[in-house]
Amino acid sequence: MTDQQQDIRELGMRIRGLREACDVSDVDLAAELDIDIDRYRSFEETGADVPISVIYSIARKFNVEFTEILMGKAGRIETIQIVRKGEGRKIDRMSGYHFEDLAWRYTPKIMQPLLVTLDPADQCDDLVAHEGQEFNMVLQGAIDLSFDSQVIRLNEGDSAYFNSRHPHGQKCASSVPAIFLTVITE
């Protein structure tokens, strides 16, 4: 396989990885793009003959720069995954994963759990950043999760998953001490 053939094949892999990370089926995306499903699957499998208009449409749909899909550079997928107690999984288009970090979906990671308690009197809202992905689940009380200049309230039973290289912090959100579990993937 030549370098050019490999580059084309990687384009298909990037498109598939982006689609899967955003939990969109190939059938749904093909229908939205008004492309025959077999032809669309060929785009993902080989990367060959993908029209520029299709790449533009995919970039717009997933809020990723066209050149970043085409060239394989890190592109932003503006999401943080929020799971509300009793509501199931939800994708909020806020801030989160970078395209280069999608590998967490496909490779095993070492998990480092840490039980955290926040007292209402504490001012635990200093922003931090570190490698990996971070999963936070509120076991008691409520916390305010600061993330990329946005504040998300998580109540007991809620959880959030995001790229921990983004500045983030937590503080107690009420007069009840908050207890939550943070799991970091390496």
CORURLIN-V296534 format. One record per pair of residues at least 12 apart in sequence whose C-alpha atoms are under 8 Angstrom apart, sorted by the first residue. I is the first residue (numbers start at 0). J is the second residue. D is the distance in Angstrom with one decimal. If there is no record, write none. Layout:
I|J|D + I|J|D
//
This chain:
7|45|7.0 + 7|46|4.9 + 7|47|6.1 + 8|44|7.2 + 8|45|4.9 + 8|46|4.6 + 8|47|7.0 + 9|46|6.8 + 10|43|7.8 + 10|46|5.3 + 10|68|7.1 + 10|69|6.3 + 10|70|7.8 + 10|71|7.4 + 11|42|5.8 + 11|43|4.0 + 11|44|5.9 + 11|45|5.8 + 11|46|3.9 + 11|47|7.7 + 12|43|6.0 + 12|44|7.1 + 12|46|7.3 + 13|68|6.7 + 13|71|7.2 + 14|43|6.4 + 14|57|8.0 + 14|68|7.1 + 15|43|5.7 + 16|101|7.1 + 17|61|7.8 + 17|98|7.2 + 17|101|7.8 + 20|101|6.8 + 20|104|7.6 + 21|61|7.7 + 25|39|7.6 + 25|40|7.2 + 32|53|7.2 + 32|56|7.4 + 54|68|7.6 + 54|69|7.6 + 61|76|6.4 + 62|75|7.1 + 62|76|6.0 + 62|77|6.8 + 63|75|5.6 + 63|76|6.0 + 72|98|7.7 + 72|99|7.4 + 73|97|6.0 + 73|98|5.0 + 73|99|5.1 + 74|97|5.6 + 74|98|5.0 + 74|99|7.3 + 75|95|7.6 + 75|96|6.4 + 75|97|4.7 + 75|98|6.0 + 76|94|7.4 + 76|95|6.6 + 76|96|5.6 + 76|97|5.9 + 76|98|6.7 + 77|92|5.3 + 77|93|5.2 + 77|94|4.4 + 77|95|5.5 + 77|96|6.7 + 78|90|6.5 + 78|91|5.7 + 78|92|4.5 + 78|93|4.9 + 78|94|4.7 + 78|95|4.7 + 78|96|6.3 + 78|161|8.0 + 79|91|5.8 + 79|92|6.7 + 79|93|6.1 + 79|94|5.6 + 79|95|4.9 + 79|96|7.2 + 79|159|7.1 + 79|160|6.2 + 79|161|5.3 + 80|159|5.6 + 80|160|5.1 + 80|161|6.5 + 81|157|7.5 + 81|158|5.9 + 81|159|4.5 + 81|160|6.6 + 82|157|5.7 + 82|158|5.1 + 82|159|6.2 + 83|153|8.0 + 83|156|7.0 + 83|157|4.6 + 83|158|6.6 + 84|155|7.6 + 84|156|5.0 + 84|157|5.1 + 94|146|7.6 + 94|147|6.7 + 95|161|5.5 + 95|162|5.5 + 95|165|7.5 + 96|161|6.6 + 96|162|5.4 + 97|162|7.8 + 103|132|8.0 + 108|184|5.6 + 108|185|6.0 + 109|184|5.5 + 109|185|5.6 + 110|182|6.3 + 110|183|5.7 + 110|184|4.9 + 110|185|6.9 + 111|182|5.4 + 111|183|5.2 + 111|184|6.5 + 111|185|8.0 + 112|180|6.8 + 112|181|5.7 + 112|182|4.3 + 112|183|6.6 + 113|180|5.8 + 113|181|5.2 + 113|182|6.2 + 114|178|7.3 + 114|179|6.0 + 114|180|4.6 + 114|181|6.3 + 115|178|5.7 + 115|179|5.3 + 115|180|6.0 + 115|181|7.1 + 116|176|7.1 + 116|177|5.7 + 116|178|4.4 + 116|179|6.4 + 117|170|6.7 + 117|171|5.6 + 117|176|5.7 + 117|177|5.0 + 117|178|6.3 + 118|171|6.5 + 118|175|7.7 + 118|176|4.8 + 118|177|6.6 + 119|171|5.4 + 119|172|7.4 + 119|173|6.4 + 119|174|5.4 + 119|175|6.5 + 119|176|5.7 + 119|177|7.8 + 121|170|7.5 + 121|171|7.5 + 122|170|6.5 + 123|168|7.2 + 123|169|6.0 + 123|170|4.8 + 123|171|7.5 + 124|145|7.4 + 124|168|5.0 + 124|169|5.2 + 124|170|5.1 + 125|167|7.8 + 125|168|5.7 + 125|169|7.7 + 126|145|7.6 + 126|166|5.4 + 126|167|4.7 + 126|168|4.7 + 127|165|7.8 + 127|166|5.1 + 127|167|5.4 + 127|168|6.2 + 128|163|5.7 + 128|164|4.7 + 128|165|5.6 + 128|166|4.9 + 128|167|6.4 + 129|163|5.6 + 129|164|4.9 + 129|165|7.8 + 130|163|6.1 + 130|164|5.4 + 130|185|6.9 + 131|162|6.5 + 131|163|5.8 + 131|164|6.8 + 131|183|6.5 + 131|184|5.2 + 131|185|5.0 + 132|160|7.2 + 132|161|5.8 + 132|162|4.6 + 132|163|5.0 + 132|164|7.7 + 132|183|5.8 + 132|184|5.3 + 132|185|7.4 + 133|160|5.7 + 133|161|5.5 + 133|162|6.2 + 133|163|5.4 + 133|181|6.9 + 133|182|5.8 + 133|183|4.6 + 133|184|6.5 + 134|158|7.1 + 134|159|5.7 + 134|160|4.4 + 134|161|6.7 + 134|180|8.0 + 134|181|5.6 + 134|182|5.1 + 134|183|6.4 + 135|158|5.3 + 135|159|5.3 + 135|160|6.5 + 135|179|6.8 + 135|180|5.6 + 135|181|4.5 + 135|182|6.5 + 136|155|8.0 + 136|156|6.6 + 136|157|5.9 + 136|158|4.2 + 136|159|6.7 + 136|179|5.5 + 136|180|5.2 + 136|181|6.6 + 137|153|6.9 + 137|154|6.4 + 137|155|4.9 + 137|156|5.4 + 137|157|5.7 + 137|158|6.3 + 137|177|7.5 + 137|178|6.2 + 137|179|4.2 + 137|180|6.4 + 138|155|5.5 + 138|156|6.0 + 138|177|7.6 + 138|178|5.4 + 138|179|4.9 + 138|180|7.0 + 139|154|7.8 + 139|155|5.1 + 139|156|7.7 + 139|176|7.5 + 139|177|5.3 + 139|178|4.9 + 139|179|6.7 + 140|154|6.3 + 140|155|5.4 + 140|171|8.0 + 140|172|7.8 + 140|173|7.4 + 140|175|5.7 + 140|176|6.1 + 140|177|4.5 + 140|178|6.6 + 141|153|5.6 + 141|154|4.3 + 141|155|5.8 + 141|171|6.3 + 141|172|5.3 + 141|173|6.5 + 141|175|7.7 + 141|177|5.6 + 142|154|6.6 + 142|169|6.3 + 142|170|5.6 + 142|171|4.7 + 142|172|4.6 + 142|173|7.7 + 142|177|6.5 + 143|169|5.6 + 143|170|5.5 + 143|171|6.3 + 143|172|5.4 + 144|167|7.1 + 144|168|5.9 + 144|169|4.7 + 144|170|6.9 + 145|167|5.2 + 145|168|5.2 + 145|169|6.2 + 146|165|7.2 + 146|166|6.2 + 146|167|4.6 + 146|168|6.9 + 147|165|6.6 + 147|166|6.0 + 147|167|6.7 + 152|172|7.4
//
